Amino acid sequence: MRYVVFSRESCPYCHSAIELLEERDEQVKIVSFDDDQLEILQEVKSAYEWGTVPMIFEVNDNAQIKFIGGYTDLVSHFEED
C-alpha cells in the first residue's frame, strides 16, 4: 500500500498526516501546492467535493485509488485496521 497526500506547506494537518504516515513507515508521495497553483488545487478539491487539505489517497498494488479524506479520516482509517 502507498499513499498520496495533496498538501500545502502552511497546513498543520498536512504535516500531521505526513508525520503519521512516516511513523507507520508507509510509502508516501507528497504533492505540495504552491500559491501559484491554487486554481489547480481548487479543481481537485471540487472534483471530490472536498473543501480542505490534506487530501489523502490510498493506492493499492493493483493501482486502485481510494480517497480517504483528511487527517482525522486517516487516523480513523488506521484505527479500522
TORZA-305125 format. One record per residue: y, z, x of N, C-alpha, C in turn; residue in one letter; residue number from 1. Coordinates in steps of 0.02 Angstrom, whole numbers, plus 50000, padded with zeros to 5 digits. Layout:
BEGIN
<pt n_Y="Y" n_Z="Z" n_X="X" ca_Y="Y" ca_Z="Z" ca_X="X" c_Y="Y" c_Z="Z" c_X="X" rest="A" nr="NUM"/>
...
***
This chain:
BEGIN
<pt n_Y="49942" n_Z="50000" n_X="50042" ca_Y="50000" ca_Z="50000" ca_X="50000" c_Y="50062" c_Z="50000" c_X="50044" rest="M" nr="1"/>
<pt n_Y="50112" n_Z="49964" n_X="50023" ca_Y="50176" ca_Z="49967" ca_X="50057" c_Y="50231" c_Z="49970" c_X="50005" rest="R" nr="2"/>
<pt n_Y="50290" n_Z="49988" n_X="50027" ca_Y="50346" ca_Z="49999" ca_X="49982" c_Y="50407" c_Z="49961" c_X="50007" rest="Y" nr="3"/>
<pt n_Y="50446" n_Z="49937" n_X="49959" ca_Y="50510" ca_Z="49905" ca_X="49973" c_Y="50564" c_Z="49946" c_X="49938" rest="V" nr="4"/>
<pt n_Y="50615" n_Z="49964" n_X="49976" ca_Y="50670" ca_Z="50005" ca_X="49948" c_Y="50734" c_Z="49965" c_X="49953" rest="V" nr="5"/>
<pt n_Y="50765" n_Z="49950" n_X="49896" ca_Y="50832" ca_Z="49921" ca_X="49894" c_Y="50880" c_Z="49980" c_X="49895" rest="F" nr="6"/>
<pt n_Y="50926" n_Z="49980" n_X="49944" ca_Y="50968" ca_Z="50039" ca_X="49953" c_Y="51039" c_Z="50020" c_X="49973" rest="S" nr="7"/>
<pt n_Y="51080" n_Z="50072" n_X="49974" ca_Y="51148" ca_Z="50069" ca_X="50001" c_Y="51154" c_Z="50124" c_X="50052" rest="R" nr="8"/>
<pt n_Y="51190" n_Z="50113" n_X="50105" ca_Y="51198" ca_Z="50162" ca_X="50159" c_Y="51230" c_Z="50227" c_X="50133" rest="E" nr="9"/>
<pt n_Y="51274" n_Z="50222" n_X="50084" ca_Y="51310" ca_Z="50280" ca_X="50058" c_Y="51271" c_Z="50320" c_X="50006" rest="S" nr="10"/>
<pt n_Y="51210" n_Z="50303" n_X="49992" ca_Y="51171" ca_Z="50333" ca_X="49938" c_Y="51125" c_Z="50388" c_X="49963" rest="C" nr="11"/>
<pt n_Y="51138" n_Z="50451" n_X="49945" ca_Y="51095" ca_Z="50506" ca_X="49969" c_Y="51024" c_Z="50501" c_X="49940" rest="P" nr="12"/>
<pt n_Y="51016" n_Z="50476" n_X="49879" ca_Y="50949" ca_Z="50470" ca_X="49850" c_Y="50908" c_Z="50416" c_X="49886" rest="Y" nr="13"/>
<pt n_Y="50943" n_Z="50365" n_X="49911" ca_Y="50909" ca_Z="50314" ca_X="49952" c_Y="50880" c_Z="50345" c_X="50015" rest="C" nr="14"/>
<pt n_Y="50921" n_Z="50385" n_X="50048" ca_Y="50899" ca_Z="50419" ca_X="50109" c_Y="50840" c_Z="50466" c_X="50094" rest="H" nr="15"/>
<pt n_Y="50843" n_Z="50501" n_X="50039" ca_Y="50788" ca_Z="50547" ca_X="50020" c_Y="50724" c_Z="50508" c_X="50007" rest="S" nr="16"/>
<pt n_Y="50729" n_Z="50452" n_X="49973" ca_Y="50670" ca_Z="50412" ca_X="49958" c_Y="50639" c_Z="50385" c_X="50022" rest="A" nr="17"/>
<pt n_Y="50680" n_Z="50361" n_X="50067" ca_Y="50655" ca_Z="50334" ca_X="50131" c_Y="50623" c_Z="50389" c_X="50171" rest="I" nr="18"/>
<pt n_Y="50654" n_Z="50448" n_X="50173" ca_Y="50625" ca_Z="50505" ca_X="50209" c_Y="50557" c_Z="50524" c_X="50181" rest="E" nr="19"/>
<pt n_Y="50552" n_Z="50526" n_X="50114" ca_Y="50489" ca_Z="50544" ca_X="50082" c_Y="50434" c_Z="50494" c_X="50101" rest="L" nr="20"/>
<pt n_Y="50450" n_Z="50430" n_X="50099" ca_Y="50401" ca_Z="50379" ca_X="50116" c_Y="50381" c_Z="50384" c_X="50190" rest="L" nr="21"/>
<pt n_Y="50429" n_Z="50397" n_X="50233" ca_Y="50413" ca_Z="50404" ca_X="50304" c_Y="50372" c_Z="50467" c_X="50318" rest="E" nr="22"/>
<pt n_Y="50388" n_Z="50522" n_X="50283" ca_Y="50349" ca_Z="50584" ca_X="50291" c_Y="50277" c_Z="50574" c_X="50270" rest="E" nr="23"/>
<pt n_Y="50266" n_Z="50533" n_X="50220" ca_Y="50198" ca_Z="50518" ca_X="50197" c_Y="50165" c_Z="50464" c_X="50238" rest="R" nr="24"/>
<pt n_Y="50200" n_Z="50440" n_X="50288" ca_Y="50176" ca_Z="50388" ca_X="50334" c_Y="50158" c_Z="50323" c_X="50296" rest="D" nr="25"/>
<pt n_Y="50199" n_Z="50308" n_X="50246" ca_Y="50190" ca_Z="50247" ca_X="50208" c_Y="50226" c_Z="50190" c_X="50244" rest="E" nr="26"/>
<pt n_Y="50200" n_Z="50130" n_X="50234" ca_Y="50232" ca_Z="50071" ca_X="50261" c_Y="50291" c_Z="50055" c_X="50216" rest="Q" nr="27"/>
<pt n_Y="50351" n_Z="50050" n_X="50245" ca_Y="50411" ca_Z="50041" ca_X="50204" c_Y="50457" c_Z="49987" c_X="50235" rest="V" nr="28"/>
<pt n_Y="50482" n_Z="49945" n_X="50191" ca_Y="50532" ca_Z="49895" ca_X="50209" c_Y="50596" c_Z="49913" c_X="50173" rest="K" nr="29"/>
<pt n_Y="50650" n_Z="49921" n_X="50210" ca_Y="50714" ca_Z="49941" ca_X="50181" c_Y="50760" c_Z="49880" c_X="50177" rest="I" nr="30"/>
<pt n_Y="50785" n_Z="49867" n_X="50118" ca_Y="50834" ca_Z="49813" ca_X="50108" c_Y="50899" c_Z="49847" c_X="50090" rest="V" nr="31"/>
<pt n_Y="50944" n_Z="49849" n_X="50138" ca_Y="51008" ca_Z="49884" ca_X="50129" c_Y="51063" c_Z="49834" c_X="50112" rest="S" nr="32"/>
<pt n_Y="51098" n_Z="49848" n_X="50058" ca_Y="51150" ca_Z="49803" ca_X="50034" c_Y="51218" c_Z="49828" c_X="50059" rest="F" nr="33"/>
<pt n_Y="51255" n_Z="49784" n_X="50092" ca_Y="51323" ca_Z="49799" ca_X="50116" c_Y="51373" c_Z="49787" c_X="50059" rest="D" nr="34"/>
<pt n_Y="51435" n_Z="49807" n_X="50071" ca_Y="51487" ca_Z="49798" ca_X="50021" c_Y="51497" c_Z="49725" c_X="50000" rest="D" nr="35"/>
<pt n_Y="51487" n_Z="49678" n_X="50047" ca_Y="51497" ca_Z="49608" ca_X="50030" c_Y="51436" c_Z="49577" c_X="49995" rest="D" nr="36"/>
<pt n_Y="51385" n_Z="49617" n_X="49981" ca_Y="51326" ca_Z="49593" ca_X="49946" c_Y="51316" c_Z="49626" c_X="49878" rest="Q" nr="37"/>
<pt n_Y="51366" n_Z="49659" n_X="49853" ca_Y="51359" ca_Z="49697" ca_X="49791" c_Y="51344" c_Z="49654" c_X="49730" rest="L" nr="38"/>
<pt n_Y="51368" n_Z="49592" n_X="49730" ca_Y="51353" ca_Z="49547" ca_X="49674" c_Y="51279" c_Z="49532" c_X="49671" rest="E" nr="39"/>
<pt n_Y="51248" n_Z="49522" n_X="49728" ca_Y="51176" ca_Z="49510" ca_X="49731" c_Y="51138" c_Z="49571" c_X="49706" rest="I" nr="40"/>
<pt n_Y="51158" n_Z="49630" n_X="49731" ca_Y="51126" ca_Z="49692" ca_X="49710" c_Y="51133" c_Z="49701" c_X="49635" rest="L" nr="41"/>
<pt n_Y="51191" n_Z="49686" n_X="49608" ca_Y="51202" ca_Z="49694" ca_X="49536" c_Y="51156" c_Z="49648" c_X="49496" rest="Q" nr="42"/>
<pt n_Y="51144" n_Z="49588" n_X="49521" ca_Y="51099" ca_Z="49541" ca_X="49487" c_Y="51028" c_Z="49568" c_X="49487" rest="E" nr="43"/>
<pt n_Y="51007" n_Z="49597" n_X="49542" ca_Y="50939" ca_Z="49625" ca_X="49546" c_Y="50934" c_Z="49684" c_X="49498" rest="V" nr="44"/>
<pt n_Y="50984" n_Z="49728" n_X="49497" ca_Y="50983" ca_Z="49785" ca_X="49452" c_Y="50981" c_Z="49762" c_X="49379" rest="K" nr="45"/>
<pt n_Y="51019" n_Z="49711" n_X="49363" ca_Y="51021" ca_Z="49684" ca_X="49295" c_Y="50953" c_Z="49656" c_X="49275" rest="S" nr="46"/>
<pt n_Y="50920" n_Z="49622" n_X="49321" ca_Y="50855" ca_Z="49592" ca_X="49307" c_Y="50804" c_Z="49645" c_X="49287" rest="A" nr="47"/>
<pt n_Y="50810" n_Z="49705" n_X="49315" ca_Y="50763" ca_Z="49759" ca_X="49300" c_Y="50793" c_Z="49810" c_X="49251" rest="Y" nr="48"/>
<pt n_Y="50852" n_Z="49794" n_X="49225" ca_Y="50889" ca_Z="49840" ca_X="49181" c_Y="50892" c_Z="49910" c_X="49211" rest="E" nr="49"/>
<pt n_Y="50913" n_Z="49911" n_X="49274" ca_Y="50917" ca_Z="49973" ca_X="49314" c_Y="50988" c_Z="49980" c_X="49338" rest="W" nr="50"/>
<pt n_Y="51016" n_Z="50040" n_X="49333" ca_Y="51087" ca_Z="50048" ca_X="49348" c_Y="51105" c_Z="50074" c_X="49416" rest="G" nr="51"/>
<pt n_Y="51056" n_Z="50098" n_X="49454" ca_Y="51072" ca_Z="50132" ca_X="49517" c_Y="51027" c_Z="50109" c_X="49573" rest="T" nr="52"/>
<pt n_Y="51042" n_Z="50133" n_X="49632" ca_Y="50996" ca_Z="50128" ca_X="49689" c_Y="50976" c_Z="50199" c_X="49706" rest="V" nr="53"/>
<pt n_Y="50919" n_Z="50208" n_X="49736" ca_Y="50874" ca_Z="50157" ca_X="49761" c_Y="50835" c_Z="50123" c_X="49704" rest="P" nr="54"/>
<pt n_Y="50811" n_Z="50065" n_X="49720" ca_Y="50761" ca_Z="50030" ca_X="49679" c_Y="50699" c_Z="50025" c_X="49723" rest="M" nr="55"/>
<pt n_Y="50645" n_Z="50056" n_X="49700" ca_Y="50586" ca_Z="50061" ca_X="49742" c_Y="50529" c_Z="50021" c_X="49710" rest="I" nr="56"/>
<pt n_Y="50498" n_Z="49980" n_X="49752" ca_Y="50443" ca_Z="49938" ca_X="49730" c_Y="50381" c_Z="49954" c_X="49772" rest="F" nr="57"/>
<pt n_Y="50324" n_Z="49952" n_X="49740" ca_Y="50260" ca_Z="49961" ca_X="49774" c_Y="50226" c_Z="49892" c_X="49776" rest="E" nr="58"/>
<pt n_Y="50201" n_Z="49874" n_X="49835" ca_Y="50166" ca_Z="49810" ca_X="49843" c_Y="50095" c_Z="49826" c_X="49866" rest="V" nr="59"/>
<pt n_Y="50046" n_Z="49804" n_X="49825" ca_Y="49977" ca_Z="49819" ca_X="49844" c_Y="49949" c_Z="49764" c_X="49889" rest="N" nr="60"/>
<pt n_Y="49887" n_Z="49771" n_X="49909" ca_Y="49856" ca_Z="49724" ca_X="49956" c_Y="49848" c_Z="49654" c_X="49928" rest="D" nr="61"/>
<pt n_Y="49851" n_Z="49647" n_X="49862" ca_Y="49846" ca_Z="49582" ca_X="49830" c_Y="49915" c_Z="49551" c_X="49817" rest="N" nr="62"/>
<pt n_Y="49967" n_Z="49581" n_X="49847" ca_Y="50036" ca_Z="49558" ca_X="49841" c_Y="50063" c_Z="49566" c_X="49770" rest="A" nr="63"/>
<pt n_Y="50032" n_Z="49610" n_X="49730" ca_Y="50059" ca_Z="49626" ca_X="49664" c_Y="50114" c_Z="49677" c_X="49673" rest="Q" nr="64"/>
<pt n_Y="50170" n_Z="49666" n_X="49638" ca_Y="50228" ca_Z="49709" ca_X="49646" c_Y="50238" c_Z="49750" c_X="49583" rest="I" nr="65"/>
<pt n_Y="50247" n_Z="49816" n_X="49593" ca_Y="50260" ca_Z="49862" ca_X="49537" c_Y="50327" c_Z="49896" c_X="49549" rest="K" nr="66"/>
<pt n_Y="50371" n_Z="49893" n_X="49501" ca_Y="50434" ca_Z="49928" ca_X="49505" c_Y="50423" c_Z="50001" c_X="49488" rest="F" nr="67"/>
<pt n_Y="50437" n_Z="50045" n_X="49535" ca_Y="50428" ca_Z="50117" ca_X="49524" c_Y="50489" c_Z="50148" c_X="49493" rest="I" nr="68"/>
<pt n_Y="50548" n_Z="50131" n_X="49518" ca_Y="50610" ca_Z="50160" ca_X="49493" c_Y="50651" c_Z="50188" c_X="49550" rest="G" nr="69"/>
<pt n_Y="50681" n_Z="50247" n_X="49539" ca_Y="50722" ca_Z="50279" ca_X="49590" c_Y="50686" c_Z="50335" c_X="49625" rest="G" nr="70"/>
<pt n_Y="50725" n_Z="50379" n_X="49657" ca_Y="50696" ca_Z="50433" ca_X="49696" c_Y="50652" c_Z="50480" c_X="49655" rest="Y" nr="71"/>
<pt n_Y="50678" n_Z="50504" n_X="49599" ca_Y="50638" ca_Z="50551" ca_X="49559" c_Y="50575" c_Z="50518" c_X="49530" rest="T" nr="72"/>
<pt n_Y="50580" n_Z="50454" n_X="49516" ca_Y="50521" ca_Z="50416" ca_X="49494" c_Y="50469" c_Z="50411" c_X="49550" rest="D" nr="73"/>
<pt n_Y="50493" n_Z="50404" n_X="49612" ca_Y="50448" ca_Z="50401" ca_X="49669" c_Y="50412" c_Z="50468" c_X="49678" rest="L" nr="74"/>
<pt n_Y="50449" n_Z="50523" n_X="49671" ca_Y="50418" ca_Z="50589" ca_X="49676" c_Y="50364" c_Z="50595" c_X="49622" rest="V" nr="75"/>
<pt n_Y="50378" n_Z="50577" n_X="49562" ca_Y="50330" ca_Z="50579" ca_X="49507" c_Y="50270" c_Z="50534" c_X="49521" rest="S" nr="76"/>
<pt n_Y="50283" n_Z="50476" n_X="49549" ca_Y="50230" ca_Z="50428" ca_X="49566" c_Y="50180" c_Z="50460" c_X="49614" rest="H" nr="77"/>
<pt n_Y="50204" n_Z="50496" n_X="49664" ca_Y="50159" ca_Z="50527" ca_X="49712" c_Y="50125" c_Z="50589" c_X="49683" rest="F" nr="78"/>
<pt n_Y="50157" n_Z="50623" n_X="49636" ca_Y="50125" ca_Z="50681" ca_X="49604" c_Y="50067" c_Z="50659" c_X="49560" rest="E" nr="79"/>
<pt n_Y="50068" n_Z="50598" n_X="49535" ca_Y="50015" ca_Z="50571" ca_X="49494" c_Y="49952" c_Z="50554" c_X="49534" rest="E" nr="80"/>
<pt n_Y="49960" n_Z="50544" n_X="49599" ca_Y="49903" ca_Z="50525" ca_X="49642" c_Y="49850" c_Z="50578" c_X="49644" rest="D" nr="81"/>
***
